[in-house]
Amino acid sequence: MEITEVIRRGRMTEKAVRIQNPDKFQAAVKPAEKQTRCFEFEVALKANKIEIRRAVETLFEVTVLSVNTARMPGKKRNVRSAKNARVVEPRPWKKAFVTIPADQSIDVLKP
């Protein structure tokens, strides 16, 4: 799979913004060189963790410490028209949480 096909888009939700910055808890417990940042991406369904790691390291020039993935179920959609109503098939998708060192950042996904 091509590197540009692996990552679909970066996700900017409230949770994604909160986990991007090393918080006060990390500062109190971990030394500065062990603190981390986490970024969230929507990725291809067939992409595995190794492909996601390579894509992020190549595209954003950062060191990836870990990759966690979650497969999200699609939602059924009701489409209504003047003649009838029908249910559209759900489209599942996959998200990846990529952890990098705190001294590095992905500027494209900064809030």
N, C-alpha and C positions, 0 to 999 in steps of 0.2 A: 504494500500500500504506500502511495506517495506521502511525503511528509505534509504537504499542503492539504491532503484529503483527511488526515487524522484529526486535526483540530478544526472544528466548525466555527466556534466563536467563544469569546470570553464571557462569563456570566457575571453581571453586576447586580447582585441582590443585597439585602441588608446583611445577611449572614456572610456573604462573600467579602464585603467591605470590612466587616468586623474581624475576620480571620486574616486579613492581609497584613495588619500591623501587629508587631510584637506588643503584647499587652503588659500591664503592670505586674500581673502574676508571673509571666516569664522573666521579667526584669528582677523580681525578688528571688526567684528560685534558681534560674539558670544563669551562668556567666554569659557575657556578651557574645562570645564566639559560638555558643550553643543555641542561641535564640533563632527562631525560624519565622518565615512568612508562608502563607498558604494562599494559592490562587485557584479559582474554580473555572473550568472550561467545559463546554459542550463538545463532545467528541463523537467520532463515527462509531456505530454500533459494533462493528467487527474489530475495532482497534483494541490492542491489548496494552498492558502497562509498559512493556518495553518500547513499543512503537510510540506511545504517548511521551515517554521520557526522552527519546531521541528527537521527536518533533519539537518539544519545548526547548531543549538544549540548543538545537540548531536554529530555530526561528528567533528566539529571544536572547540567545547567548548568555544563559545562566546555568548554574550547577543545580541539578535536581537531586534532592535528598531522598524523596519518596513520592510515590504516586498511589492514590487510593481511588477506586472507581465505584460507581453505583449505577445500576441499570434501572431507569425509571419507566414505569408502565405508562402507556398512552391513555388518553382520556377519550371516551366515546363522545361524539359530537352529534347533536341533532340538527339537521339541515331542513329548514322549512321553506316551502315555496307556495305559490297560489294553488297548485294542484295537489301536492302531497307532502308528507314529511318522511324523512328517512334517516337512518343512523349511519354515520360515516365510521369506517374502521379506525380503531385507535392506532396511533403511531408511537411506538416506544422510542426512547432516546437514552443516551448514556452521558453521565457527567463524570469528570475527573477532578480530584483535588490534588494539586501539585504543590509539594513543600520545597521551599528553597531557603538558603541561609538568609538571615535578617539583613546582612550588609548588601545583598543584591536585591534587585527589584525588576518588575516588568512594568515599564512606564506606560505602555498602552492601556493597561488595566487599572491605572491609578484613579481613585475617585476624585 
